[in-house]
Amino acid sequence: MQTTTFVGQASGIDATLIQIVAQLTNADLTLNEEGNKCSLVQTVKHSFTDVSQEFSAVGMSGAVRLLLKGNSALLGSTPAQQAAVDSWIESVDQTLLPILRQDKTEPLFVAAVEDFVMEIEKHLFQNHKTVLVGDVATAADAVTAVAVAGVCQTVQVKELPQQAHRWCKTILDKLQACLSDEALKVTLKGWADALKEGTASPLEMPPPPAAAPAPATSAAVVDENNAVLKKLVDMAIEHTAYSHDLCNTAEELVSKVPLPDSTHTHTKNLFLRDKKHGLFLVTVRPTANVNTKNLGNDLKLAGKTNLRMADAAVLDELLRVKPGSVGPLCVIQDGVNVKKANDEESADKITLVMDKALFDNYAFVHSHPLRNDMSVQMTSKALKEALQKVGVEPVLLEFAEVDPNAPAPSKEPKAQQEPKAKKEVADKKTAKKGETLLALQWKKTENFPNWYTDVIVLSEMISYYDISGCYILRPWSYKMWELIQLWFNERVQEDLGVENTYFPMFVSKSRLEKEKDHVEGFAPEVAWVTKSGDGDLENPIAIRPTSETIMYPAYSDWIRSHRDLPLKLNQWANVVRWEFKYPTPFLRTREFLWQEGHTAHATFEDAEKMVMDALELYRQVYEDLLAVPVIPGYKTEAEKFAGGYRTTTVEAYIAGSGRAIQGATSHHLGQNFGKMFDITFQDDKGETQTAWQTSWGLTTRTLGVMVMVHGDDTGLVLPPRVAPLQVVIVAIISKHLTAADAAPYCEAIRADLKACGIRVKYDDRDLYNPGWKYNHWEQKGVPIRVEVGPRDIENKSARIVVRHNGEKVDFPIEGLGARLKAKLDEIQGAMFVKAKEARDAHVVKVTEWKDFVPNLEKHNLVLTPWCGGEHQDWEDWVKKTSREESLKTLGQEGEDEKTATSVAAKTLCIPFNQPELPEGTMCIASGKVATCWVLWGRSY
Ligand code: 87F
């Protein structure tokens, strides 16, 4: 240890600064008798070995520099940072200290101080740093903050702009906490308390740097479409938004996004729902313990409460946010149904519950603006003000700290009587704590319905809507529907000679009820328009549930002679069926999109051919586009469309739930509608005949089936032929590869792929890092990812990652388009084969009743000998008996009548492809001689 003596004079603020830096650098400083007025001579011990001579350091900055020598913690670790420290200290020495020393209060000096302060403001604002240099407080911060606070006492600069104020307070607080000199602490506290935040409007946000990728933390970002950020600006709430690494939980935030000091906090958020009391968004400090069992009590909710984590669908529908990005700012979005200050308690309103400590113990709260790669810093006062401005008064509660010794939730002893499945769900929910996850919360094998909801929401196929059973088809899913339309339109028009048309969506009561048989069973599902404005309509009109009764009166007019036949029309439309069973997006919705084909022919045989041709197109949509294998066949009498003569169907199988689902139907209507609507024609002999008709439909259900069949625990897996994007290119931007260097290479790949007819995108967004992009496009199911790193560019190659099987291969970029085209075909084929193997493994032949239900339990579709599709009573018997036996096995008494999926088996179809039926084989139900094989299963 060396001792260096330097000679100098320091008093007033100089002395204070030298003392502060000496304390921070652990140096011995000899003070004269006047206490904190520094004497002429200070002795500094330091660890340099090569310094032995006497220094003469004049003035504050000389002394400070000397003290700092060799102390990298306060000086910054890189040469650039050290230079920045130096320059700030120099600047303080030049600008602020002369004013202070001479106690100048004239306007000229006030202006000089204001300039200096604005420089700090601008610097902090542009760099979004919480400190002047780098991410840790340095000597520059200590010296500058003290000097600023000092001048503010003497010169008439009473208020500081926002960033400078925040920074100055932060540094002064920090100094108070780490200095041991009590007198200095008191001085600093006085100065800190006297500082006031100005009301001047904040500086303009600079645009984000164009080429450089956003650094992991503290980068200024602009997200123009962000509803929360927009709203904060509209309401003139002071805030600073910054980007950071993706954080799925509060723990991750705490570890990955460090905050300047203990006056700042992140938040932890839970969105809870209770059947009776409604929804609660609970926002607490990350270390708070939220006990959902006691929360009902704390909130003084009447009676029993059962607060559970709300799932992704509810989050999306009510808070308009994905799991992982929940925060208190969600409730400032327009249209979020949050309980306002004077609102009555209501089960559909969200109550905001907040940790009192957020306001009492912290000056700054950081929370997500609807995305968890960004946070917004605002004072707790500003947060309160933002909530107030939208009329929300949070319920403030005190939360204890998490007990660090408490066992992890998943290790808690399992409750004994709870059935396994339910218990698993509860465990899952506590284990995840509902804190903000970006990945799927549910595994496909764990809870299939919740997994499905997670997939369609996170992949951005669906958004929820405030009318039950109605959903928003987002561009990602609508594009898939358009791809199906594109293919089908060409086939149906060019190959089958069908023309597209459009009929009105409204139908009068008299027309709708003209064919009683057909509408009778469906009547409860018909939605009616009964009012316009305040007045009642004289004659209510129905919204089409299907268009037979809308189209056929026109057919009656248009068809006169055999020369008018065949009439083959198709329309793409929406239809409404007001179902009361639990809805499922795509599979069972109150409004859906479809194509409905309606044809009229001169003969039974012509109609029959049309029915089969349409069904064949449906088979191809499923098998060739969606890579979903289907079983084509006839519906039994009980399951056919009652208004027609015979119904054909394609049936798919969903391994995740062990259920079958009707893919599409094509009906031979016989002459039933022709007679009702008088669709007759003169044949070539001049005789009047009734037309033979068909109708057939394919709906957006196709998309749900595809998701269920191919999706996995990461999200959607798309067959290339219906993928809105078939290939996404992601450059691995790092210090070894800049975005500017990657761009031409990736652009060239994109152009090559596009020229080969591939739907391709180069994801060059600099707001997101490569890891985020991988995750994003995997969740959205894009079949191929092309990764480009520095080595790929060197080797003129690219890495290909296949979504459905995780395969990784390196391809040269020469001829990449052609290779990937082939690869996409290979993927399409492989996905079909995989799905078919999974389906085939679950179709079993059963010839004795005792094996029937056990096979349903094994998630099998069951092919049995049958006495004939016309024996409806025996079909009812199988339904009823399989339900009873299944419920017995499950230990349940009955089924919820609103459930859309029953445990009973029903007939799916009499497959066209019939296995051999040995003579004398008996029907599994009636025991009569069997005439065919029929396929049974639990279904949607
Ligand atoms: C609901 C309410 C009213 C089905 C309904 O399958 C009427 C109906 O007629 C109704 N739900 N259906 C059967 C639809 C038959 C048929 N229509 C043309 C199709 C394919 C497209």
Residues whose N, C-alpha, C, O or C-beta is under 5 A from the ligand:
A	BS01	87F	H518 V519 F522 E525 V526 P545 T546 R577 E596 G597 F641 T665 S695 W696 G697
